[in-house]
Amino acid sequence: MQIQFSKYQGLGNDFVLIDNRHQSDPVLTPTQAEKLCDRHFGIGADGIIFLLPGQAGHSHTMRIFNADGSEPEMCGNGIRCLAKFIAHLEHREEGDLSYRIQTLAGTIEPVVLRDGQVRVNMGHPRLQGQDIPTHLGNPHQPVIDQPLEVGNGTWQVTCVSMGNPHCITFVDRLADIPLADLGPAFEHHPAFPQRTNTEFIEIVRPDYLKMSVWERGAGMTLACGTGACASLVAGVLNQKCHRKATVELPGGPLEIEWAAAGDPVYMTGPAEWVFSGNLEV
């Protein structure tokens, strides 16, 4: 079977996108997706994104398989890439183009702006421990500045769900963090029954944060949109940053805004086409 694909990247977080609107299930298995994500024997990507038909008031549906074959609820950089992919498929290139996309994390609403950036209503952050989910703290209370033993040390962490779980730690210097060692230990810690994404944040200014990330199912990546959103929320909860700030990731900056408690989080950033081709599977 031959399948057309396009590769997109958002701040270096790269994805293979497949037009899957002819059926409601992904055309690839998780095992096939894992092989295609391999950077030596496949196309190379952090994940495979499937554009499926919309239902129940949604224009489209998004499914994604990570590089390890697991399926996350959502992906912030991926949803921006998907919005650009839809605009290309529909030959829409002018004006603010909005979509209502169904994901496993709920409804996500990206808008492709006139300048090419994509602004996304990422939904409301979920803060109670049972909603992350995590075994830290009280399951019915926010998990803010809680101690977590990882490796040979104890880290003060704040947990936020943006439809997927995040564990955020504030540090003095990102350069001092051995992410390749700590990332897997955080991801698979028994405190997180569904594993977790892990962000380390250096507060440069209240309106400027630097972030490094270990993504659940993908490892070290150059960017994580949901992680940037979760990190700003964690910064606000810990009174470390403003409600609107630039989050600098290894691949570049995202603009994140959480206007008030009870409001959704908005993310604005780039997404770019890299190349297209055909698969034989």
Secondary structure, DSSP 8 states (H G I E B T S, - for coil): -EEEEEEEEETTEEEEEEE-TTSSS-SS-HHHHHHHH-TTTSS--SEEEEEEE--TT-SEEEEEEETTS---S--HHHHHHHHHHHHHHTT--SS-EE--EEETTEEEEEEE-TTS-EEEE----B-BGGGTT-SSS-TTSBEEEEEEEETTEEEEEEEEESSSEEEEEE-S-GGG--HHHHHHHHHT-TT-TT--EEEEEEEEETTEEEEEEEETTTEE-S--HHHHHHHHHHHHHTT-S-SEEEEEETTEEEEEE--STTS--EEEE--EEEEEEEEE-
